Amino acid sequence: MEVVIVQNAAAGGELIADSIAGLLRRKPDALLGVATGSTPLPIYQALTAKVRSGEVDASRARIAQLDEYVGLPAGHPESYRSVVLREVVEPLGLSESSFIGPDGAAEDIQAACEAYDRALAEAGGVDLQLLGIGTDGHIGFNEPCSSLASRTRIKTLTRQTREDNARFFDSPEEVPHHVITQGIGTILEARHLVLLATGEGKAEAVAQAVEGPVAALVPASALQLHPHATVVVDEAAASRLKLADYFRATFASKPDWQGI
């Protein structure tokens, strides 16, 4: 696991967008796994700027969804399909045909979960998966005590996660109780995992995920098992890392050709 400490969210977004741009130059039809929420927005904004300036061509890129609410009506503005289309697919100038995601409105949710795992495999697997981290250490919607071998499945959200997400809805009561999420085992199959965390509120979760033991209680700690995982954090989110100075020194002396 590589830990990169940046000054702020914008710097983190630019760094990760550079990595995605490099991937697209090497593999123009790369499958990018995207996360939702406010944290990854600087990534999408920086990548969009690179596409619009002609610095990188994303026209053949493909987009895969990390998770989806269960039960929201089709076209609901806060369904994650709508969010990804609005914040990633459309700004990059891609068509909806470039996008794959789970069906949170399916009558048979279990079948929809299995179908999405198959779709990811048939697409050749995710080349780079973007992740955020919850204040309780969750990734995707794999809440604490999720199996580290779990596959795409339905999960019940904790009260904390529903409270964290309530800002996107008109009222807390509108936040769904259930989601479809890629499981931790599914996430770990991506070729490169990139987690961005910003703000002091994420500091404890980051410290446990990076420096603590691998444990189902902290789902993000599973990134320690991955051969190519990058954790990018701003100074506030890095504030509880015991090895912060080591991480800074390591990245400062890293050869440019290695990228992230």
Disulfide bonds with the S-S distance in Angstrom:
none
